[in-house]
């Protein structure tokens, strides 16, 4: 059913249709509306689940860990500092191979305090062992949650669905919310694999000395790599049942015949598409590669999409302090050394702390890289606010 609803409500309805048995979260802006709606659904009897109130995000993550280990389909949501507070438990969840789904309403991290959108929170836990999917719009955000439960339970890996805070969570857009019959056809009842059950004595997450630890991390690493095939398969099944292509590994836009390609992810992709359309009308050929699956990183898919493009620009809302663009580094890694030396891969960090990214900014970026590649720079940076003594 097509509804004009807030992005958070669309996600909550999609999660509810997946029939989670345990939900636990701590309210934090801009994630709150998602779990608030789920709490209402439980309270009204529309969703048969246990909603566990807790005093912190660390506790919320711990609750869903325990629930999943006991055999329940479990869900949580958070953002920014809340995600960082969960970090210790996030690593445990992945290492214990528990198929939990988490929504990250992407928001800047402190200090300084900022509640607006960028991707530095989810990027900070990119190595925790979670599959990480990024939504462009609210339809994709809702759809990715339905896929996330199936991906998680097929791979026995946790899945983080990232949607831009406020830009998506608080925006009202048309969202086609599926009916329960469709979701039940797509997502079978949860059949837990890694559980603690007195009928089958075992333990999870125990001590591993040097004889075993590296092997366990290798197994988790390889499982994440292999999950790429599952993400693709689940995406195709979703398209067959629901009639729309939503999410998956990566998407392209007007890439065929393009002389220059922009690589990005999240809601800024919509602005980039508008910019590409404007430039196309002026006779320029610019394409887009939208990364949906950031972890596992689709190295071969990226190479396949961009191997004929000589001028590549990576635009991202995250920064590895002291190093530079995180996504740009992964894009460069997608090319063999010989091929990378034959093309220009420029890196721009933009939108940190919610700074607006306009089509004028994109025009300045593209015009600049047409002259020469840019190894690393900040788009829209107000240098008048920066004093040399502060550096």
N, C-alpha and C positions, 0 to 999 in steps of 0.2 A: 504494500500500500504506500503510495506516494504521500509524504507528509512534509509540511513546511515547519521544521523544528530546529532547535538548537543542536549544534554538533554533539554536545555532551549527552543530550537526551537520545539522539540517534545511536550513540555508542552504548548507552545503558540499555536501550531496547534490544540491540543486537546481542549484547552479552546475556540478557535475560532469556532470549530465545535459545541460547546454547545450554540452558539448564544447569548452571553451576550450583553446587550443593553448599559451598562455603564461600562467603565474600567477607573480606576484612580490609579496612582502609582507615586512614586518618585524614581528616579534611585539611586540604592545603590548596590555595589558589594557584592555578586555574583548574585544578582537577576536581574540586568539590562537587560540582553539579552532577558528575557521572555517578559517584557512589551515593549521593543524596537521592537521586532518582531510583537507584537500585534498592536503597533502604525503604523507600516508599512502596516499591513493588513488592518487597517482602512483607512489609507491614500490612499492605492491602490484601495480601493473599494471592497476588497475581504471579508471584514467583515462589516456588517451594525451595527455600534455601535458608541457611543459617547465616545471619549477618552479625559479625562479631565486632563490637565496638572496642577500640584499643586506645592506649594513651600515646602512641607514637608510630611512626612508619616502620621502625625496627620491629615493633611488636606485630604490626600488620603482616609484614613479610614472614615473620616467624609463625604466625597463625596459619597462613596459607601453606607454608612448608609442612607443618604438622598435619594439616587437613589432607594434603595431597599424599603424604606418606601413609596416611590411614586409609587411602583409597577414594577420596572425594575429588570431584572436579572443582578446582579452586581458582579464584580470581581476585586481583587487587589492582589499585591504581594509585599513582602518585605523581610528583613533579619535583624538579629542582633539588632543594635541600632535603626534601623528603626522600628522594631517590638516593641521595648520598648517604642518608642515615640508614637506608636499607642495604648498603653495599656489602657488608659482611655476609648477610643472609642471602643476597643474590648469588654470590659465589657458591654458597652451600647448596642452594636450590639446583644450580646447574650441575655441580659435581655429584649430587645425589640423583641426577637424571629425573627430576620431577616435572611433569608437563603443565606448569602453571602459566596462566596468561596474565600479563600486566599491561595496563595502559600508562604510558608516560605522556602527560600533557606538557610538552617541551617548554621549558622556562629557563631563563638565565640563572646562574648560580652566584652566590655571594663570595667575596665582597668586591664592590659595594652592593648593597641590597637592591634587587631589581625583580619585578614580577612579570616583565614582558618576555616575549618569545625569542629564544634562539635554541641551538641544539647542543649546548655545552653540557647539559645534564646527562642526556643519554650517551653522548660521546665519551663521557668520563667513565662509564662502565661498559664500554664496548668490548672489553677483554674478559668479561665475567663468565662467558660461556652461554649467553642467551642469543637466540635468534632475534634479530632486530629489524622490524619492518616500518617503513615511513609512509604516511598517507599524504596525498596531495590535497584532497578535499574531504568534506564530511561523508559523502557517499562511500568513498574509498576507506575512510576510517571505520565506518560501521561494517563494511564488507570484510575488511581485514581481520576484525575480531572473530567473525564466524569462521574464517579460514584458519585463524591462529590456533583455536582449540583443536582443530583436526590436525594441523601441522605438529603441534606440541605432542598430541597423543599418538601420532604415528611415529615420531622420532624419539619420543621420551626426552625431549628438550624443552626448556621454558621459552616462551615467546613474549617479547616486548613489542607492543604496537605503539608507535610514536605519532602523535598528532600535535600540531603547533598550538600552543597555548593562546587563548583569546581569539587568535586569527581563525581557528577552527572550533575550539571548544565552546566559544560564546557566540559564534556566528550562526544566523538562521539561514538555512539553505534547504532546497528540496532534497529529501532523502527517501529512497525507495526502501521501506522497511519490509523484509520478507515475512511471510506467514510461518507459523510454527510447523506446519506440515513440510514446507520446503526445507527448513533448517533440520528437522528430524531426519529427512531423507538424506541430507548431506552429511550430518554429524551423528554417528551412531552413539549409543550409550557408552559412557566411559568404562573401559576395561583396564584397570590399573595393572602395571607390571612391577614397579619398584615400590613395594609397600611393606609396612611393618604389621604383621598379623600373628597373633599367638598360635594360630593353627599351623603356621609355617614359620618357625622361629628364624629370624635373620635380623640384621642391623644395617643401617645406612650411614654413610659418611664417617666411617671409623678411621682410626689411625693408620697411616701408611708410611712405613719407613723408606729409606732410599732404594730399597729393592723393588718397590712397587709404585712409588709416587709418580715418577716420570711416565711410566706406562699408562697410568690412569689419566693423566693430563693429555697424553697422546690420543687415547681412545676418545676423550671428549672433543679434542680438536678435529679428529677424523669424522666424528659423528656430525659436527657442525658443517664440515665440508660436504659430506654426503647429504645433508638436509636440503641442499640446493635443489636436488632432483625432486624431493618431496614437495617443496614449495611450488615448483613448476606444475607438478601433477595435481596438487590440490587446487591450484589456480585454474587449471583446465576443467576440473570437475565442477568448480564453482561456476564457471562460465556456462557449462552445459546445463546445470540445474537452474541457475538464476538469470541466465540470458545476458550477462554483462561481464566484460573483462575488467577486473578490479584487483589491482595489486600485482602479485607475482614478483618476478626478479627485477626486471627493469622495463621501461617503456621508452619508445622513441617518438619524436614528433618532427615531421618534415626533415628527416635526416638524409633521405636519399637525394643525392646530388648537391648536398650542402658543401660549402667551401669552408665553413667554420661551424664548430659544435660547442654548445654550452652544456655542461654537466652539472646537475644540481639535484636536490631532493627536498620534499616537504612542500608547504603551501606556496613558496616563492615560484614554484614551477608554473603556476597559473599566470603570474606576471610575466615570466619569461616567454610563455606561449603568445601572450598579447604582443610583446615586443617583437617576436619573430614574425608575427602576422603583419605588423607595421612595416618592418624592414622588407618583407617579401613584396609588399605593395610598391615599395620603392626600388624593386629589382634586385635586392640582395638575397643570397641563399644561405640561411642560417638554420641549423638543426638543433635538436635537444635530445639529450639522454637523461632520463629521470631514473635515479636509483631508488628502487623500492626496498630491496633487501640489502641493508648495509652490512649485516652479519647473518649468514655467511656472505662474504663479499664476492660478487659474481665476476671474478677476474676474467674468465674466458668469454663471458657474455659481453663484457665491456670491450674487450679486445675485438670481438667480432663486430660490434656496432661501430667502433671508431677506427678500425684499421685503415680505412680509406680517407680519413680526415687528417689533414696536416696541421691545422690550427685548432687547438682544443682549449677551452676556457672552463675552469672549475670554479663555481660560485658556491660558497658554503657559509652556514651560520654557526661555525664552530672553529675553535682555535686550540692547538696544542702549544701552550705557552713555552716559549724558548725554541720552538720548532717550526710552527706554521700551520698551514691548512691540513686537516686530517684526511678529508675526502680526496684532496689533491694528491696526497702521498699515495693513497691506494690506487688512484687512477694511473699514476706514473708506474706503479708496480705491475699494472696490467699489461704492460708492453715489455717484450724482450729488450735488452739493452741496445741492440743494434737498431731496432725500430724506434725506440724512444729518442735516440740521437738524431733521427731524421724528421722529427716533428716537434712542434712547439706545444708545451702544456703549461698554460698560465694559471696562476692560483690567486683567487681573490677571496678574502674573508669579508663578510658583510652582515648587516642586520643584527649585530650583537646587542643584547639588551633591548631588542625591539626596535632598533633604528630602522626607519622605513627604507625599503629598496624600491626605487621608482624606475620607470622605463627610461628616464633621462640618465639615471645611474648606469643602467645596462648599456645605453648607447655610448656613454663615455668609456665604459669598460671595453666594448667591442671595438670602437674606433682606436683605442690605444693599442690593443693587441694586434690590430691589422698592421701597425707600424713596426712593432717589435714585441717579442714575448715578454711576459712579466713573471718572474720566478715566484714572487710573493708580494702582495700588497693588500691594503685595506680599502674597500670601496665605500665612499661616502664619509671618510674620516675627516673630522673638523680639526685641522692642525692648529688653528688659532687657539684652541683650548689646551694645547700641550706645550708646556714650558720645558726647556732643556734641562733645568735643574730637577725636574720630576723623573727624568729618564735614568 
